[in-house]
Amino acid sequence: MGILPGIFLLTLVLITVFSLRLKVPPFFTLLAGALFFGLASGMNLDQTMKAILGGLGRVFSMFAIIILSGAIIAKTLQAQGMIGDLVDDLQKRTRNGHTLAGIGGYLFAIPTTCCITAFVMLTPVLERLGRENNESRSYMYLAAVGSVLSYTLIYPTPVVIPLFSAFGKGASPLIFDIVAIPLSLLLLIVVIIVFRARFIKSGRQNAVIPGSSDDPPGTYPGIHWKAWAPFLAIMLAILVFSLLIPLSHESLIQCIMIVGLAVALILATSSARAEGVHKGTMHAGMIMFDICGAGALGNVIAVSGFSGEVFPLISGALPLVLIPFAFTALVQAAQGSRVVSAVIASEVLSGTAIAASMHPIPLILSVAAGTCVISYLSDPYFWLLQRTTGDSAGEVVKHYSLPLCICGLAALSGAIALQIALGSPP
């Protein structure tokens, strides 16, 4: 084996040290990693910079509209107090607090295009709902797990989009979601049941959330349609573009997010519109820089010939479906961002014999599962939960890292079963 595997591992170590010990922002950490890997692998400075710019540009073109639209939608709704309206609608139909928290995180992470954004939006409401039975921390953990499951397994999210662009030739996003949505919901239901069982075992007050005192007896509560309008517009746009104006999946996600953004801005008040655009743009910019840094590193690794040297050697040591999973998990452990892991994996694995030998759907599931299994010190979500709940690192591992690890392994099992059933790619 050549020197590239050692350089790759050393790059991951440097990224981890820069992130955790030196607190360097992710974009600069990933950019430094790209420069180090390129130069250490034998590329000259000009070749390395061209690879960096190529990765930056490709990722920006893929994500700019999507991330910006989702961030502005979220901030515009938040400026109008509509996040509470959305949760209130779920609350009236899902009276159990644990179910509400898990489903809320699961649903909100998709249109906001960021699982952490969804969690931050839900936190004040979950704190209020959990005060009576001292379950606010459990609600937060469930919202976090739910948001990660949909964010990593459902199309269209920033984790799954680059995987579809790299591996999805011949596969339909709709067919993928027919597999991924039931799988992710099943995993979430199991996690909710486990949390509910602990609650019941503790003997505390029932976690049923009372309905609104304003609801007349025997009536079914209404819906805050204005709050749901951007999300409903996105769903309607998927149907319209799929049935009437067929688009590639790259164009489809851009168009539907523009529709959702337009509806959110049209229905917003002028002050909320201005605040949503201002705060959403800043939030999207932070996310975009990190993702573009991942594109730079991933493209440098791909251009260096890493995949051609390494993957043929390890294909005899690991089952085929485990290689994308293990590689993604290793990258995830080093730098913590699920989107970054997915982008790097899509760049490095695309065009390899391993990717060509697997069916697209189990391949995408395998990589997505790899982004879930190691959610520890390098994961910014881990520290956000630790600060928000006030729990020790061990408690966060128990209630966040461990459930996600089990869910990731379960998703991998589903990918293996699918690969066996489907066999070679179409």
Buried (B, 14 or more C-beta within 10 A) or exposed (E): EEEBBEBBEBBBEBBBEBBEEEEBBBBEBBBBBBBBBBBBBEBEEEBBBBBBEBBBBBBBEBBBBBBBBBBBBBBBBBBBEBBBBBBBBBBBEBBBBBBBBBBBBBBBBBBBBBBBBBBBBBBEBBBEBBEBBEBBBBBBBBBBBBBBBBBBBBBBBBBBBBBBBBBBEEBBBEEBBEBBBEBBBBBBEBBBEBBBEEBEEEEEEEBEBEBEEEEEEEEEBEBBEBBBBBBEBBBBBBEEBBEEEEEEBEEBBBBBBBBBBBBBBEBBEEEBBEBBBEBBEEBBBEBBBBBBBBBBBBBBBBBBBBBEBBBEEBBEEBEBBBBBBBBBBBBBBBBBBBBBBBBBBBBBBBBBEBBEBBBBBBBBBBBBBBBBBBBBBBBBBBBBBBEBBEBEBEBBBEBBBEBBBBBBBBBBBBBBEBBEEBEEBE
